[in-house]
Amino acid sequence: MSDKHASRCLLAARCSLADSPACNRLCAAYIAVHGLAGASGRVGAANVPDAYRLLTLATSPAREGQPDVYRSADKYAATFTRQFSGDDLRIKSLYLYSLAPGTGKTTTAAALLNEYLIAHYIGSVKRGLTPLERPAYFLDVNEWQTDYNAFNRPRVPEDVAAPAAERYYAAQRISMNVPFLVADDIGVRDASEAFRADLHTVINTRVASELPTIYTSNIPLSEIGALFDRRLADRIRDLCAEITFKGESRRGMRT
């Protein structure tokens, strides 16, 4: 695979042309998912961090150390075809929790987002539908808060504040309405009330619309009432399945 675009394409494991002469940078499906240069397309629009852009559940480095989690994740990913069903059977939301950082929550959430992208693109094409340009989005809540701080501190230069504000509100609009969202690290304890209100708005909008969301957090689902309005916290608990990651941090141990 190394000399073909299959090694750089999320669709490779499900594509009959992978590793064939037709598997190249001009493949229409590759361009649709990754863009001509490999940095745009639907993967680019999803805002998945570079380190995770080609991860799937099968290739995730967290899989070996979290077998119970991945049994649940595999079953969850199998429900992604529900996005095409016309009935009331919806894709549930997930709450990925561990007290310790570095146990694989973000890695797993990104892999699930990629699985959703794959299911959406292939499922749309098979049904004669046009795939959405942005069916899924990865919101790094800490990065989003950094942008918030960048345009709300006193005496911030306009050339710093304006782009940060533009990124911030664009991410908010997308996160409220995208069909599938990863909200990474929602357990922000040192946030201002205004920032927390914006995060609350994003989550409340999605909960009200019953849009599937994967949350990652170091706060157990039973305690999120400390972060959000009690009624919203109750709705999140009602709509989410909680998956707990075991063990200590494995950051820096990837090979």
C-alpha positions in Angstrom: 0.0 0.0 0.0 2.8 2.4 0.7 3.4 3.5 -2.9 -0.4 3.9 -3.5 -2.9 6.4 -2.3 -4.6 3.6 -0.4 -2.2 4.2 2.5 -3.5 7.8 2.6 -7.2 7.2 2.1 -9.9 6.6 4.7 -11.9 4.6 2.2 -9.1 2.1 1.4 -10.3 -0.8 3.6 -13.7 -0.7 1.9 -12.6 0.1 -1.7 -12.2 -2.6 -4.4 -9.7 -0.4 -6.2 -7.3 0.1 -3.3 -3.7 -0.8 -4.4 -4.7 -1.0 -8.0 -3.5 1.3 -10.8 -6.7 3.3 -10.4 -5.7 4.1 -6.8 -4.0 7.4 -7.3 -4.3 11.1 -6.5 -6.8 11.6 -9.3 -9.3 9.1 -7.9 -12.6 10.9 -7.6 -13.5 9.4 -4.3 -10.1 10.2 -2.8 -10.5 13.8 -3.9 -14.0 14.0 -2.5 -12.9 12.7 0.9 -9.3 14.2 1.2 -9.0 16.8 -1.5 -6.5 16.9 -4.4 -3.6 17.6 -2.1 -4.8 15.4 0.7 -5.5 18.2 3.1 -9.0 19.3 2.3 -12.2 17.5 1.1 -14.6 16.2 3.7 -11.8 15.2 6.1 -10.4 18.7 6.0 -13.9 20.2 6.6 -14.3 17.9 9.6 -11.4 19.6 11.4 -9.9 16.3 12.7 -6.4 16.9 14.0 -3.7 15.8 11.6 -2.5 13.0 13.8 -5.9 11.3 13.7 -7.0 12.0 10.1 -6.4 8.4 8.9 -7.4 6.6 12.0 -10.2 4.0 12.0 -11.4 1.8 14.8 -9.4 -1.1 13.3 -6.1 1.0 13.2 -6.5 2.9 16.4 -3.5 2.6 18.7 -5.9 2.7 21.7 -7.6 -0.5 20.6 -5.2 -3.0 22.1 -5.2 -1.4 25.5 -9.0 -0.8 25.7 -10.6 -4.0 24.5 -13.9 -3.5 26.3 -14.2 0.1 25.0 -13.6 -1.1 21.4 -16.1 -3.8 21.6 -18.6 -1.1 22.4 -17.2 1.3 19.8 -17.5 -1.4 17.1 -21.2 -1.9 18.0 -21.8 1.8 18.0 -20.2 2.4 14.6 -22.5 -0.3 13.2 -25.4 2.0 13.9 -24.1 4.7 11.6 -26.3 3.4 8.7 -29.2 4.7 10.7 -28.4 8.2 9.3 -30.1 7.0 6.1 -33.2 5.4 7.7 -36.5 7.2 7.5 -37.8 5.9 10.8 -37.3 7.1 14.4 -34.3 4.9 15.1 -31.6 7.4 15.8 -27.9 7.2 16.4 -27.3 7.7 20.1 -24.7 10.1 21.6 -21.7 8.8 23.5 -19.8 10.1 26.6 -16.2 8.9 26.7 -14.9 9.3 30.2 -11.7 8.6 32.1 -10.3 10.5 35.1 -6.7 10.2 33.8 -5.7 11.9 30.6 -4.0 10.0 27.8 -6.1 6.9 28.0 -7.3 7.0 24.4 -10.6 9.1 24.6 -9.7 11.6 21.9 -8.1 8.9 19.7 -11.2 6.8 19.9 -13.5 9.8 19.4 -11.6 10.8 16.2 -11.6 7.2 14.9 -15.4 7.1 15.4 -15.8 10.4 13.6 -13.8 9.0 10.7 -16.0 5.9 10.7 -19.0 8.1 10.4 -17.4 10.0 7.5 -16.8 6.7 5.7 -20.3 5.4 6.4 -21.8 8.7 5.2 -19.8 9.0 2.0 -20.1 5.3 0.9 -23.8 5.1 2.0 -24.7 8.3 0.1 -23.0 7.1 -3.1 -24.6 3.7 -2.9 -28.0 5.4 -2.5 -27.5 7.8 -5.3 -27.3 10.7 -2.9 -24.8 13.6 -2.9 -22.6 13.3 0.2 -22.7 16.4 2.5 -19.6 18.6 2.3 -19.4 18.5 6.1 -21.2 15.6 7.6 -19.1 15.6 10.8 -16.9 18.0 12.8 -14.3 17.8 15.5 -14.5 20.6 18.1 -11.5 20.8 20.3 -13.0 22.6 23.2 -9.7 23.7 24.7 -8.6 25.2 21.3 -12.0 26.8 21.0 -11.6 28.4 24.4 -8.1 29.6 23.4 -9.7 31.5 20.5 -12.3 32.9 22.8 -9.6 34.2 25.2 -7.6 35.7 22.2 -10.3 38.2 21.4 -11.6 38.9 24.9 -8.4 39.9 26.7 -7.8 43.6 27.1 -5.6 45.4 24.6 -5.5 42.5 22.2 -4.2 43.7 18.8 -7.0 43.7 16.2 -4.9 41.5 13.8 -5.0 38.9 16.5 -8.5 39.4 17.9 -10.4 39.5 14.6 -9.2 36.2 13.1 -9.7 34.5 16.5 -13.2 35.8 16.7 -14.0 34.7 13.2 -12.7 31.1 13.9 -14.5 31.0 17.2 -18.0 31.9 15.8 -17.5 29.8 12.7 -16.8 26.8 14.9 -19.8 27.5 17.1 -22.2 27.7 14.1 -20.8 24.5 12.6 -20.9 22.6 15.9 -24.5 23.6 16.6 -25.8 22.2 13.3 -23.4 19.5 11.9 -25.0 16.1 11.7 -22.3 14.4 13.8 -20.0 16.2 16.3 -17.1 15.3 18.5 -16.8 17.7 21.4 -13.4 16.9 22.8 -12.7 17.6 26.5 -15.9 19.3 27.6 -14.9 19.3 31.3 -13.5 22.9 31.3 -13.5 24.1 34.9 -11.7 27.4 34.5 -13.9 28.9 31.8 -15.6 32.3 32.0 -19.3 32.3 32.3 -19.6 33.8 28.8 -17.6 31.0 27.3 -19.4 28.4 29.2 -22.7 29.9 28.0 -21.6 29.5 24.4 -20.6 25.9 25.0 -24.0 25.4 26.7 -25.7 26.8 23.6 -23.9 24.4 21.3 -24.8 21.4 23.4 -28.4 22.5 24.1 -29.0 23.0 20.4 -27.7 19.6 19.6 -29.6 17.9 22.4 -32.9 19.6 21.4 -32.4 18.5 17.8 -31.3 15.0 18.9 -28.1 15.2 16.8 -25.5 12.6 17.7 -22.6 13.9 19.7 -19.5 12.2 21.1 -18.3 14.0 24.2 -14.9 13.3 25.8 -14.3 14.3 29.4 -12.4 13.7 32.6 -15.6 14.3 34.6 -18.0 11.4 34.9 -21.4 11.7 33.3 -23.1 11.6 36.7 -21.4 14.8 37.7 -21.9 17.1 34.7 -24.6 18.9 36.5 -21.7 20.9 38.0 -20.8 22.2 34.5 -24.2 22.8 32.9 -27.8 23.7 33.6 -29.4 20.8 35.6 -32.1 20.2 33.0 -29.5 20.1 30.1 -27.3 17.8 32.2 -30.3 15.5 32.7 -31.1 15.5 28.9 -27.4 14.6 28.1 -27.5 11.7 30.5 -30.8 10.5 29.0 -29.4 10.6 25.4 -25.9 9.3 26.1 -24.3 6.0 26.6 -21.2 6.3 28.8 -18.0 4.4 28.1 -15.3 4.4 30.7 -11.6 4.1 29.8 -9.4 2.2 32.1 -5.8 2.6 33.1 -3.2 5.3 33.3 -2.0 7.8 30.7 -0.2 6.2 27.7 0.8 9.5 26.1 4.2 9.4 24.5 4.1 5.7 24.2 2.9 5.5 20.6 5.4 3.9 18.2 
